[in-house]
């Protein structure tokens, strides 16, 4: 599986665990909703600064987004 797909799957997983909508995550991270959707679909790899914002707002360590489960 490609890294983009792993990260996307993990973002979606943790967003679900935190019961957070795409709109809410977008607002909190200031990452456009369409871009977040592209991350979750594995179409785009988040920039490092986006990964940090996502980790901070999903309250997870970066390895939780990068590691395949």
Residue pairs with C-beta under 8 A, 6 or more apart in sequence:
1 68
2 42
3 45
3 66
4 39
4 42
4 43
4 44
4 45
5 42
6 42
6 66
6 67
6 68
7 39
7 42
7 45
7 46
7 51
7 65
7 66
8 39
8 40
8 41
8 42
8 43
9 40
9 42
9 69
10 64
10 65
10 66
10 67
10 69
11 36
11 39
11 40
11 46
11 54
11 58
11 65
12 40
13 69
14 58
14 60
14 64
14 65
15 21
15 22
15 25
15 40
15 58
18 58
18 59
20 28
20 57
20 58
22 33
22 36
22 37
22 40
23 33
25 31
25 36
25 54
25 57
25 58
26 32
26 33
26 36
28 57
29 36
29 50
29 53
29 54
29 56
29 57
30 53
31 50
31 53
31 54
35 44
35 50
38 44
39 45
39 46
39 50
46 54
51 62
51 65
52 62
54 65
55 61
55 62
55 64
55 65
58 65
